[in-house]
Amino acid sequence: MVIIRLSRGGSKNRPFFNVVVADSRNRRDGRFIERVGFYNPVATEGQEAVRLQMERVTFWQSKGAQLSEAVSKLVKNAGAAVA
């Protein structure tokens, strides 16, 4: 199954997450199909915290991809910010 999930990067105590489309059998930080955005939970006021390519997320969802719980919250918040 294809899943849209977070892939962790950054250093210790400074997490940075890429939002990726991946096969569910691959490791969390392993091989992925496409990067569709990022999430920076420790972004300061002047920095961008979330960027998502919503057209690519909806494309992959139309192909049957499932959203992880964390990504579904990010998509919901990003959709509310746009509207």
C-alpha positions as CSV (number, residue, x, y, z in Angstrom):
1,M,0.0,0.0,0.0
2,V,1.2,3.5,-0.7
3,I,1.1,5.9,2.3
4,I,1.8,9.6,2.7
5,R,3.8,10.0,5.9
6,L,6.6,12.0,7.7
7,S,10.2,11.1,7.2
8,R,12.4,12.5,10.0
9,G,15.6,14.5,9.4
10,G,17.5,17.2,11.3
11,S,19.7,16.7,14.3
12,K,19.1,15.8,17.9
13,N,16.6,18.1,19.5
14,R,16.0,19.9,16.2
15,P,13.6,17.7,14.3
16,F,12.7,18.4,10.6
17,F,10.2,16.2,8.7
18,N,9.8,15.7,5.0
19,V,6.3,14.7,3.9
20,V,6.8,11.8,1.5
21,V,4.8,9.3,-0.5
22,A,6.2,5.9,0.2
23,D,5.5,2.2,0.0
24,S,4.3,1.2,3.5
25,R,6.8,-1.7,3.6
26,N,9.8,0.6,3.4
27,R,11.5,2.1,6.5
28,R,10.3,5.5,7.9
29,D,13.4,7.3,6.7
30,G,14.1,4.9,3.8
31,R,13.2,4.9,0.2
32,F,10.3,7.0,-1.0
33,I,8.5,7.7,-4.2
34,E,8.0,11.5,-4.1
35,R,8.6,14.3,-1.6
36,V,5.5,16.5,-1.4
37,G,6.4,19.0,1.4
38,F,8.0,19.5,4.7
39,Y,7.1,20.2,8.4
40,N,9.3,22.1,10.8
41,P,7.9,21.8,14.3
42,V,10.6,24.1,15.9
43,A,10.2,26.9,13.3
44,T,10.7,30.4,14.7
45,E,8.3,33.2,14.0
46,G,10.0,34.3,10.8
47,Q,10.4,30.8,9.3
48,E,7.9,28.7,7.3
49,A,6.6,25.8,9.4
50,V,4.7,23.8,6.9
51,R,4.7,23.6,3.1
52,L,2.6,21.1,1.2
53,Q,2.0,20.6,-2.5
54,M,-1.7,20.0,-2.1
55,E,-2.3,19.2,-5.8
56,R,0.2,16.3,-5.5
57,V,-1.3,15.1,-2.2
58,T,-4.8,15.0,-3.8
59,F,-3.3,13.3,-6.9
60,W,-1.8,10.5,-4.7
61,Q,-5.0,10.2,-2.7
62,S,-6.9,9.7,-6.0
63,K,-4.5,6.9,-6.8
64,G,-5.4,5.2,-3.5
65,A,-2.7,6.5,-1.1
66,Q,-3.5,6.7,2.6
67,L,-2.6,9.6,4.9
68,S,-0.8,8.9,8.2
69,E,-2.5,10.4,11.3
70,A,0.1,13.2,11.5
71,V,0.0,14.1,7.9
72,S,-3.8,14.2,7.9
73,K,-3.6,16.8,10.7
74,L,-1.2,18.8,8.6
75,V,-3.3,18.6,5.5
76,K,-6.4,19.6,7.5
77,N,-4.6,22.6,9.0
78,A,-3.1,23.6,5.6
79,G,-6.6,23.4,4.0
80,A,-8.1,25.6,6.7
81,A,-5.3,28.1,6.2
82,V,-5.9,28.3,2.4
83,A,-9.6,28.6,2.7
